[in-house]
Amino acid sequence: MSYKKASLYQCSPETGKNTFGDVLARIGNNVVRDTLMLLRPEETETGRINVGYTIIYPHCSTRGHEHAPLEEVYFVTSGKGIMEIGPDRFEIENGDAVYIPGGEFHRAENPFDLPLEYVWVTVKRDAEHGEESGTCS
């Protein structure tokens, strides 16, 4: 018998009852993700930094949002997906860092069969840079 090499990116998930695809079909919504808060503003010296870890499940996305007083950086730790910032859409993958200017609408989508995972950091701009304090919702 000869060797065989397989890639997670080329495999298809199982189908049927109680699979993730079945659950998505039953809930009828593909905005499915989990976010773990690593640091909140009140836990930092300046009170201006949030750090989180988000997992977007296969064939799901975030709702998308904007936050004028906050700049943001995503660092992809696993998987690949599609990033939407303003009118632009582009692929992101493990190892990519993406800067999102304050006030830009952004959304992450995972059309693939493996989870997309990333660390994100938001920093509240100060009045010196033309922004008032605010919170991210």
N, C-alpha and C positions, 0 to 999 in steps of 0.2 A: 504494500500500500504506500502511496506517495503522500507527502505532507500536504496540509491544507491550511491556507491562511484565510481568516475571516475578519471583516471589519464591522464594528457596530453601526457605522454609517451606511452600510450596504445591506443590513438585515431589516426585515419587516417584523413589527410586533405581532404577537398572537392576536387572534380575533375571537370573538365569542362573548358569552355571558361573563360579567364581572371583570372584564378587562378594562383598561383605562379608556379605550375607544367607546366601549359600551356605556361607561359612566358618563362620558361627554355627551353621547347621543341622548341619554336619559335626562340630563340637566338642561340640554339645549342652549348652552352658553360656553363659548371657548375662552372667556376671560378667567383663566384659572392659573393662579400663581401663589407662592408662599413667600413672605418676606420675614426675615429674622433681623431684628434691630440689634446691632452690635454696639453702637454708641449713640446717645441722644445728646442734644445741645446742653442740657443741664449737667451732663457728666463730663463736659469739657471746660477748659479754662476760659475760653472766649465766649462760650455759649452759642457758637455760630456753625458748628459742625454736626452733621448726621452721618452715620455709616451703617449700611445695611447689606444684607445678602439676600438676593432674590433668586428663586427657582421658577422658571416658566416651563410648565409641563408640555410634552409633545402636542403639537397642533393647537396650541393655546397662545394667548397674548396678554399684555397688560391693557388696561383701558386707554391709557394715554392721558397726559396732563401737561401742564406748564406751571412754573412757579417763578414769577418775575424776580423776587429778591434772591433767588438761589441759583448759583452755578452748580453744575453736576458733572461727575466723571463716572463712567461705567468701566469696570475692568472685568472682562469675560474670563471666568475660571474654568468653564467646561461647556462643551457643546458648541452649537452655532445657531444663528438666527438672523432675523432681519430687523434693522434699526430704522426708525422713521424719525427724522428731525426736520421740523418745518415741512417743506415740499420734497425733501430728499429721502430716498429709501436706499439702503445698502446692506450688504451681508456683513455680519460680524461673526467672529469665531474665537475659540480659546486663545488667549494671549493678547487680544485686542484691547486697547484703551480708547474710549470715545469721550470727548469733551462736549458738553451741552451748555451753550450760553444761557444765562438767565432769561426767562420769558419765552423761550422757544418751546413749542409743542413738541413732545416726544413720546414715542411708543415703541415697545419691543414686541416682536412676534417670533414664535417658534413654529415654523411649518414642517419641522423635521421630526423624526421618530425617537430622539433622545432628548432629555431635559437640557435647557439652556440655563446656565447658572452664572451669576455675576455679582461682584461686590460693587456697590455704588457709594459715592461720597458726595454730599451736598455741602456747600459753604455759602453762608449768608453774606451777601455783599454789604459793605458798610456805607454810611452816608457819604463818605469821601468819594465813592465810586458812583454816586447818583442814585442810590437805591435806599429806600427806607427799610427798616426791619420788618419782617413778616414771618409767617410760618408756612410750611408745606402741608398741603392736605392730601 
